Amino acid sequence: MVMHMKDRLLAGLRSAATDERGNATEYIVIAGIGVAVFGAAIVAWNNGLSDYLEGVLTDLTSL
């Protein structure tokens, strides 16, 4: 009986290790990296836009 339970447990662990249906960790990490890169790009774009608009405003006020 103990050997049968051991064999079933090992078979279950083996199938869980090779099954990729429930393994979403890689996708979560990739999505997190994508969100971080996208956020950094938005911040950089906003900084460039604010610098440009500040220059335009300085030019207009100096007229």
N, CA, C and O atoms as a DFTB+ gen file, in Angstrom:
252 C
 N C O
     1  1       0.822      -1.194       0.000
     2  2       0.000       0.000       0.000
     3  2       0.871       1.265       0.000
     4  3       0.582       2.232      -0.705
     5  1       1.935       1.239       0.799
     6  2       2.814       2.407       0.882
     7  2       3.524       2.626      -0.451
     8  3       3.687       3.769      -0.881
     9  1       3.940       1.571      -1.098
    10  2       4.608       1.694      -2.397
    11  2       3.657       2.245      -3.458
    12  3       4.062       3.020      -4.324
    13  1       2.401       1.840      -3.381
    14  2       1.410       2.335      -4.342
    15  2       1.193       3.837      -4.153
    16  3       1.099       4.585      -5.126
    17  1       1.113       4.272      -2.891
    18  2       0.945       5.699      -2.607
    19  2       2.182       6.479      -3.044
    20  3       2.076       7.586      -3.570
    21  1       3.359       5.884      -2.819
    22  2       4.605       6.543      -3.224
    23  2       4.652       6.702      -4.740
    24  3       5.027       7.758      -5.248
    25  1       4.268       5.645      -5.461
    26  2       4.264       5.707      -6.920
    27  2       3.271       6.741      -7.435
    28  3       3.567       7.469      -8.383
    29  1       2.097       6.810      -6.819
    30  2       1.095       7.804      -7.230
    31  2       1.584       9.220      -6.942
    32  3       1.386      10.124      -7.754
    33  1       2.221       9.415      -5.791
    34  2       2.745      10.730      -5.430
    35  2       3.845      11.158      -6.402
    36  3       3.859      12.301      -6.861
    37  1       4.763      10.245      -6.715
    38  2       5.836      10.573      -7.661
    39  2       5.286      10.864      -9.057
    40  3       5.762      11.768      -9.744
    41  1       4.284      10.092      -9.467
    42  2       3.681      10.333     -10.778
    43  2       2.982      11.696     -10.808
    44  3       3.054      12.412     -11.806
    45  1       2.318      12.044      -9.729
    46  2       1.660      13.355      -9.654
    47  2       2.661      14.492      -9.686
    48  3       2.453      15.490     -10.375
    49  1       3.757      14.341      -8.933
    50  2       4.791      15.376      -8.952
    51  2       5.445      15.498     -10.318
    52  3       5.745      16.601     -10.776
    53  1       5.668      14.355     -10.970
    54  2       6.279      14.365     -12.294
    55  2       5.377      15.067     -13.303
    56  3       5.847      15.856     -14.123
    57  1       4.078      14.777     -13.239
    58  2       3.163      15.418     -14.186
    59  2       3.002      16.904     -13.882
    60  3       2.839      17.705     -14.803
    61  1       3.044      17.283     -12.611
    62  2       2.947      18.702     -12.260
    63  2       4.176      19.474     -12.711
    64  3       4.083      20.643     -13.087
    65  1       5.329      18.812     -12.672
    66  2       6.569      19.487     -13.082
    67  2       6.629      19.692     -14.588
    68  3       7.232      20.657     -15.058
    69  1       6.013      18.797     -15.346
    70  2       6.083      18.913     -16.805
    71  2       4.867      19.607     -17.401
    72  3       4.860      19.916     -18.592
    73  1       3.840      19.857     -16.598
    74  2       2.625      20.498     -17.088
    75  2       2.816      22.003     -17.093
    76  3       3.193      22.578     -16.072
    77  1       2.564      22.652     -18.219
    78  2       2.763      24.096     -18.322
    79  2       1.458      24.877     -18.402
    80  3       1.478      26.082     -18.652
    81  1       0.330      24.214     -18.195
    82  2      -0.944      24.920     -18.289
    83  2      -1.119      25.933     -17.169
    84  3      -1.654      27.017     -17.406
    85  1      -0.688      25.614     -15.968
    86  2      -0.895      26.508     -14.843
    87  2       0.309      27.357     -14.513
    88  3       0.304      28.053     -13.498
    89  1       1.337      27.324     -15.333
    90  2       2.567      28.033     -15.030
    91  2       2.559      29.398     -15.706
    92  3       3.016      29.535     -16.841
    93  1       2.046      30.396     -15.020
    94  2       1.909      31.725     -15.599
    95  2       2.955      32.698     -15.072
    96  3       2.900      33.888     -15.381
    97  1       3.896      32.217     -14.292
    98  2       4.885      33.112     -13.690
    99  2       5.699      33.841     -14.747
   100  3       5.969      35.034     -14.607
   101  1       6.090      33.141     -15.800
   102  2       6.888      33.785     -16.842
   103  2       6.117      34.907     -17.515
   104  3       6.670      35.966     -17.810
   105  1       4.833      34.666     -17.754
   106  2       4.016      35.693     -18.398
   107  2       3.824      36.900     -17.497
   108  3       3.795      38.035     -17.974
   109  1       3.693      36.665     -16.198
   110  2       3.531      37.770     -15.258
   111  2       4.801      38.601     -15.195
   112  3       4.734      39.830     -15.154
   113  1       5.954      37.952     -15.185
   114  2       7.229      38.674     -15.152
   115  2       7.429      39.470     -16.434
   116  3       7.847      40.627     -16.390
   117  1       7.134      38.858     -17.571
   118  2       7.283      39.557     -18.851
   119  2       6.339      40.758     -18.922
   120  3       6.723      41.827     -19.396
   121  1       5.108      40.580     -18.450
   122  2       4.158      41.696     -18.447
   123  2       4.632      42.810     -17.524
   124  3       4.481      43.988     -17.848
   125  1       5.201      42.454     -16.383
   126  2       5.725      43.468     -15.462
   127  2       6.861      44.257     -16.064
   128  3       6.931      45.476     -15.907
   129  1       7.754      43.567     -16.755
   130  2       8.862      44.260     -17.421
   131  2       8.323      45.178     -18.516
   132  3       8.798      46.302     -18.679
   133  1       7.335      44.699     -19.262
   134  2       6.730      45.524     -20.309
   135  2       6.077      46.775     -19.751
   136  3       6.204      47.855     -20.327
   137  1       5.379      46.632     -18.633
   138  2       4.732      47.793     -18.004
   139  2       5.782      48.781     -17.516
   140  3       5.606      49.990     -17.664
   141  1       6.869      48.285     -16.939
   142  2       7.929      49.175     -16.454
   143  2       8.580      49.937     -17.601
   144  3       8.821      51.139     -17.491
   145  1       8.867      49.241     -18.705
   146  2       9.482      49.907     -19.868
   147  2       8.519      50.928     -20.464
   148  3       8.920      52.039     -20.813
   149  1       7.255      50.550     -20.578
   150  2       6.259      51.466     -21.122
   151  2       6.100      52.692     -20.224
   152  3       5.973      53.811     -20.719
   153  1       6.105      52.487     -18.917
   154  2       6.014      53.608     -17.982
   155  2       7.210      54.530     -18.086
   156  3       7.059      55.751     -18.042
   157  1       8.400      53.961     -18.224
   158  2       9.603      54.787     -18.369
   159  2       9.571      55.584     -19.668
   160  3      10.015      56.731     -19.710
   161  1       9.046      54.976     -20.720
   162  2       8.936      55.694     -21.999
   163  2       7.954      56.853     -21.889
   164  3       8.198      57.925     -22.441
   165  1       6.858      56.651     -21.189
   166  2       5.874      57.729     -21.010
   167  2       6.475      58.869     -20.200
   168  3       6.274      60.037     -20.534
   169  1       7.211      58.546     -19.137
   170  2       7.836      59.590     -18.321
   171  2       8.852      60.374     -19.147
   172  3       8.900      61.601     -19.062
   173  1       9.658      59.686     -19.938
   174  2      10.650      60.369     -20.771
   175  2       9.964      61.256     -21.804
   176  3      10.394      62.386     -22.037
   177  1       8.903      60.750     -22.421
   178  2       8.176      61.542     -23.414
   179  2       7.561      62.779     -22.758
   180  3       7.606      63.870     -23.327
   181  1       6.987      62.613     -21.563
   182  2       6.390      63.755     -20.867
   183  2       7.437      64.791     -20.497
   184  3       7.183      65.992     -20.591
   185  1       8.616      64.337     -20.075
   186  2       9.686      65.288     -19.735
   187  2      10.131      66.056     -20.972
   188  3      10.341      67.267     -20.905
   189  1      10.276      65.370     -22.092
   190  2      10.658      66.051     -23.327
   191  2       9.588      67.023     -23.789
   192  3       9.895      68.123     -24.247
   193  1       8.340      66.618     -23.670
   194  2       7.244      67.500     -24.072
   195  2       7.174      68.733     -23.183
   196  3       6.947      69.836     -23.681
   197  1       7.364      68.571     -21.891
   198  2       7.301      69.733     -21.004
   199  2       8.472      70.683     -21.266
   200  3       8.309      71.902     -21.200
   201  1       9.656      70.128     -21.565
   202  2      10.791      70.995     -21.913
   203  2      10.510      71.771     -23.194
   204  3      10.812      72.960     -23.283
   205  1       9.931      71.096     -24.185
   206  2       9.610      71.755     -25.453
   207  2       8.575      72.861     -25.236
   208  3       8.738      73.973     -25.737
   209  1       7.526      72.557     -24.496
   210  2       6.481      73.561     -24.263
   211  2       6.996      74.725     -23.426
   212  3       6.580      75.867     -23.617
   213  1       7.898      74.432     -22.503
   214  2       8.491      75.512     -21.722
   215  2       9.316      76.438     -22.619
   216  3       9.299      77.656     -22.445
   217  1      10.035      75.853     -23.574
   218  2      10.796      76.665     -24.524
   219  2       9.886      77.502     -25.404
   220  3      10.183      78.668     -25.666
   221  1       8.776      76.924     -25.868
   222  2       7.810      77.666     -26.689
   223  2       7.218      78.813     -25.879
   224  3       7.071      79.925     -26.387
   225  1       6.880      78.546     -24.628
   226  2       6.307      79.584     -23.776
   227  2       7.312      80.701     -23.514
   228  3       6.940      81.874     -23.490
   229  1       8.570      80.350     -23.319
   230  2       9.622      81.369     -23.135
   231  2       9.776      82.223     -24.393
   232  3       9.928      83.442     -24.311
   233  1       9.737      81.569     -25.558
   234  2       9.828      82.315     -26.811
   235  2       8.641      83.254     -26.987
   236  3       8.814      84.389     -27.432
   237  1       7.450      82.804     -26.650
   238  2       6.268      83.644     -26.806
   239  2       6.266      84.812     -25.819
   240  3       5.847      85.914     -26.174
   241  1       6.717      84.594     -24.616
   242  2       6.727      85.699     -23.650
   243  2       7.831      86.703     -23.916
   244  3       7.756      87.841     -23.453
   245  1       8.859      86.298     -24.659
   246  2       9.939      87.230     -24.961
   247  2       9.634      88.119     -26.168
   248  3      10.435      88.989     -26.509
   249  1       8.493      87.912     -26.812
   250  2       8.150      88.746     -27.969
   251  2       7.816      90.150     -27.579
   252  3       7.507      90.973     -28.442
